[in-house]
C-alpha cells in the first residue's frame, strides 16, 4: 500500500557523511553516560521485597504509592495484577542508619502497617524477597539474550544478503540499542525486565526495517544497471518511504497509547520502544545503508546471474523502454 509516491529520488547518500558523524557523536555520548552514570536498575536486577495486597474494592494506586513513598522508599513500584483489587508492591533493598540491610519482614511489616492505617480492609496476601544474586543472574541472562540476538542477526543477514550488509546491519542495530541505554542512563529512568524486553523488540524491529531497504537495494541493482551505487541506494530508500511512514506511524500510535494509558507498569517499556522506533528509522537509512556504501557494496555482491538473465529481467521491467 502506498498513500503517496515520490517521483524524484531523494539524495540521502549525498549527506551520508554528515549524518554518520552525528550518529557517531550521539553514540559516543550514550557510551559516556552509560560509563559515568550507569543504568538505574530495577528491583528485578538489584533485589528487594515483593508484596501482594488485596482490597475489597478497586485499589487507588496513586494513594498507595504516596503512602509507601512517605516511608522513604524512592523507587517503589505499585501495580495491579490479576484484578483491580489486587496490588503488587515492589520495594528496593533498604538500609538502616548503621548501613545494615533492613530485612524483608521488617520492610513488609512497616509498609503494610501504613497501608492498613490508610485502608483498614487491606489484606496482606504474600511477601517474597528477591536477593541480589537472583537479580545478577537475571541481568546476566538478559545480556546473553542480547548477545544471541546479535549473533542471530549476523547469521541471518549473511545468508540473506552479503557480509557487508550483515556488518552494516549489526552496527546499525547496536547503534540503536546503545542510544536507548544512553537515554536511560542520562535521565536515570528505571531499567527493568519490561524495558529489556522492549530493547530486544527494537532490535527485531530495526532488523526488519534494514532488511526491507537491503532487499530494495538488491532489487534496484537489477533494474538500474547503469546507475551508481549512491543512486541505487537513494532510489531504494525513496521507494520504501511510503511503507516506512505507514508502518512506523501505526506502530508508534500503539506505543504512545501504552505510554499515556498503560500506567506505570508499561511507562518505561513504551518509552524504550518510542526511542528505539525513532532511532531505528534513522539508523536503517543513515547508518545501515550508508555503512554498506562505505564498505564498498556493489552490484556483483548481490546479483549472481549471467548478463543474459539480467537482460531478460530488464526487458520484463515496465520501465525498460523508457531507459533504452
Secondary structure, 3 states (H helix, E strand, C coil): CCCCCCCCCCCHHHHHHHHHHHHHHHHHHHHHHHHHCCCEECHHHHCEEEEEEECCCCCCHHHHHHHHHCCCCCCCEEEECCCCCEEEEEEECCECCCCCECCHHHHHHHHHHHHHHHCCCCEEEEEEEECHHHHHHHHHHHHHHHHHHHHHHHHHHHHHCCHHHHHHHHHHHHHHHHHHHHHHHHHCCEECHHHHHHHHHHHHHHHHHHHHHHHHHHHHHHHCCCCCHHHHHHHHHHHCHHHHHHHHHHHHHHHHHHHHHCHHHHHHHHHHHHHHHHHHHHHHHHHHHHHHHHCCCCHHHHCCCCHHHHHHHHHHCCCHHHHC
